[in-house]
C-alpha cells in the first residue's frame, strides 16, 4: 500500500513555538510551547522572541517526529503575519529558515503562508466544516497581535484569499485582556485566568461598543476597567467587565459586516475567541463557527492543513 501523504507545519509567532503533522489517516498531531515572558510584563521584544524560538523549535520538532517513521510529503510554514504588502515580523524568520532547511534536505516542496491564514485554516479544520472553503465567508481573527475581520473567498492557487473588512484602530483585544490581567496581578498571557475570574460573576455586565463604521476602538475599555477596579470593583467584576466590552465590540462589528456583505457564514479564530464566555454569547446571536480551543490560540495545525490542501491542488 502506498504511504499516506504526511505534511509538516511550522509556526513561530510572537508568543508560541508550534509544529504539527497532518495526514488523512491519523489526523492532526501538534507540539507547541509558549515563549517565556517575565512576570508582570505584557509581552516580548522581537529580539527575545527570535532567541526563544531558536531554542525551542528543535525541541518541538524532536517531540513531534520522535515516533514518525515515514517520509514527509511537503512542509508548510508561516512566513509573515498577514497577506498584505509589507507584512513582516522577525520571529517568523526562525520558522521559515528551519522549514527551508528541512525542505532542502528532504527534497520536498515548501509552501509559505501567512500566520493569519493559518488561524483561519485551523478554525475551518477544527470546526469540522471544510465546506466553508468552497464559498465566501467572514472570518474574525482576534488575538494579542490582531483584531481584524476579513472577507474570505476561494482561490485556485492558495485555497483562499482574504481582504480586510474591519479592524481595530488602536489596541488589539488580546492586548487589552492581557493589560487588564496584569493590572489584576495575573501572569501573562492572562486570557484563561481572566475568563475563570469572570465566570464567578453571576450577572454579565452591561457594555457598549465604540465603533467607526465597522472598525473598533478598544483603548477606552482599559481606562473603564482601571477606573472600576480602582473604584472598588473586585477582580472578578473587573475581569467580567473587560470581557463584556470585548464581546459587545465583536458582536457589533459582526452585525455591521453582515449588513454590508449579506448573510454570510461567520468564522471566529484566534486566542481571544477560545474564551467560553465570549463564545457562548456570540453563538447565541449568530450562526457562527468557532475553532476548538486547542486550535484557537497560535498553532501550526492550520499551516499543516493548508500545506496539504495546496499540495493536493498543485499535483
N, C-alpha and C positions, 0 to 999 in steps of 0.2 A: 504494500500500500504506500502511495506517495505521502511523504511527510506533510503535515498540516502547516501552512504558512504561519510564521510567528513574527510579530512586529514589536520592536523596541521603541518606547517613547521616553524622552528626557525633557525635564523642565526645571530650570534653575531660576526661580522667581526671586523677588526681593526678600522673601521670608521663608521659603521652603525649597529643599533639595528633593526632587521627586523623579522616580523611574517607574516604568510599567512595562509588562509584557502582555501582549494580546494575541489570542488566536481563537478561531471559531469553536474549537473543541473544549478547551478549559476556561475560556473567557478571559477575564482581566485579573492580573496579579500586580500589586503595587508595593513599592518600598519608598517611603518618604520620611523626611525629618525636618522639623523646624530649625531655622538658624538661631543660634543663641543670641538673646537680647538681654542687656543688663537690666536688672530690676529697677523700676521707677522711670524707665525711659520708654519712648513710644516708637522706636524703630531703629534702623541701622543705616550707617553711611554705606554708599555703594562699594567703597573700597573694602569695608569689613564684610559685606555680603559676598563679594567675589572671593575673598580669602576663605571664608567658611565653606562656600560651595566647593572650592578646590580640595578642602579637607574632607568633606562629607560625600561627594559624589562617588569616589571609588568604593566607599563602604556600601552605599546604596546599590551600586551595580553588583558588587560581590554577593550581597544577600539575595538580590533578585535572581541572579544567574547561578546560584550555588547548586541547584538541582536541575538546571537546564542542560540537556544532553544533545539537543538538535543544532540546527543551523538557522541563524536569523535570516529572515527574508528581506527586510528593509529596516531602516532606523529613521525615526522622526524626531524633531527637536523644535522647541520654541526658540526662535532667534530674535524676537522683538516683542515689545508689549502689545502693539496693535497693528492692524493692517492699514497703516497710514504713513504718508511720506514723512520721513524724519523720525519715526518712532524708534527709539533706541534706549537701552538701559545696559550698563556694563555687565550686570550679573548674568545676563543671558549668554554672554560670550563664553562662559565656562561650559555650559551645556553644549553650545554649538561646536566648540573646538573638540570636545570629547566625542560628540556624535560623528564629526568629520573623521576623526581617527579610527573609530570603530568601523565606519563605512569603508574606509580605505583598506584596512586590514582584512576585513571580511569580504571585500569586493562585492558590496551590496549597495542598492540605491539609498540615497539620503534625501529626505524631504523636510523642508523647513516650514514652520507655521508661526502664527502669532500666538502669544500667550492667551489673548482674549478668545481667539477661535478655539483654542484648546479647552477653555472653560465651557464654551457653548457646546462643543462636541461631547464633553464629559457629561453635561446635563442631558443632552439628547440620548446618549448611551444608557445612562443610569436611570432615566425616566422610563425606559422601555418603549419609547416611541420613535424609532428610526424613520418612520414615515414623515416626520416633520421636515426632514431634509429634502423632501420632494416638493415642497411648497414654500411660499413666503411666510415668515412669522416674525414676531417681535421677540427680541431677547434682551433681558436686563442682565448686565454684568456689574455686580455690586460687591465691592471688596475694599481692602485698605488702600489699594492703588488706583481703583477705577470705580466710578459711579456713572454708568452710561446705559442708555437704551439704544439698540441698533436694529435696523431692518435687515433681516437675513433672507437672502434669495438663493436659489440653486445655481450652481456654476459647474460647467462641464469639465473644467480643469482643476478646480480647487475644492470641489464638493459644494461649497457655498461661499458667498461673498457677503460682506457687511457694509452698511452705510450708516453713519451716525444719525440718530433720530433725536436724541436728547442727552444732556449730561449735566453734571454739577458745575456750578460757576465758581465754587470755592473749595470747601472741604469734601473729601470722599466720605461715604457713610462709614466705612471701616475705620478711617482716621478718627472720626467723631466718636465712635464707640470706644476706641482704644484710649482716646484722651479722657473721656469720662471715666472709663475703668481705672486708669492710672490715678486720676483725681480721687477715686474711691479707695485707693490702696491695692488694686488688683495687679497681678502680674500680666505683662504683655505676652501674647495677644489676649485681649480681655473679653472677646465675644461670648465664649461659653460660660464664663463665670458671671458676666453681666446678665445673661439670659437666666441663669439659675437664681440670681437675686431678684430679678423682675418677676419671675414666676411665683414668688411669695406674696405679691401684691394682688389682693382679690379683685380690685376694680381697675380695669385698663384706663390709664389717664387720657383726658381729652387733649388733642393736639391739632395743629393746623400746619399746612404746608406753605412754604414761601417759594413761589414759582415765578419765572419769567417766561411766558409761553409754556413749553413743556420742560424747560431747563429748571434746575432746582438750586436753591441756596441753603446750605446746611450749617454754616459757621454760626449763625444766630442761635442754633439749638444748643451749642456748647455754653453760651452765656446764660441761656434759660436754665439749663441743668445746674450750672455752677451756682447761680443765684438761689435756686431752690434748695440745693444742698447746704449752702452757707446760711440759708434762712431757716434751717431746722428739718428739712426733709431727710428721711432715713436713706441709707444706702440702697435699700430695696426700692423705695419710691423714686429715687433719682434714676436708678437703672431702668425702671419701667417707663419713666418719663422720656428718657433718651430713646428707647426702642419704639415707643408710641409715635414720636415725631418722625423717626426714620420710616416706619411702616406707613404713616399717613402721607409722607412725601412720595414714596414709591407708588402708592395706590393712586394718588392724584396724577402723577406723571403717566401712569398706565392708562388712566381714564382719558386723558387728553390725546394720547397717541392712538388709542383705539378709535376715537372720533376722527382723527386725522387720516389713518390708514385703513379703516374698516375693521370688521370683526375678525381679526387675525388670531391665530394661536399665540399665546404668550409663554415664553420660557424664562425661568429665573435661574441664574447661575452666580457663582462667586461665594466667598466665605460668609458674607453677611446673610445670604439667603438660606443658609443652613439653620438659622435661628428659628426654632419651632414656633415661638410666639408670633413672630412676623409672618412666617409661612402660613400658619393656621388662619390668620386674619385675611391675608391676600387670597387664599384659596376660597374663603367664604364669599369674596367679592368677584373673583374672576375664574373662568375655567382655565386654570394655568397649569403648566408643567414645571416641576422642580427637579434639580439634581438631588440624588440621595446624599445624605450628609458626608459620606466618605469621598464623594466626588464633587462636593461644593467648593471646599477650600482649594488652594493651589494644588495641582496634581498633574502627573504625566499621563494619566489614563486617556484624557481627551486627545492628547498628541498621538498616542499609540493607535487609538481608534481612527483618527484622521489619516494616519500613515497607512493603515490597512485599506481605507476607502480610496485614497488617492492612488495607491499602488495597483489596486484592482481596476480602477478606471483607466489607468495608463498601460495596462498589459496589452 
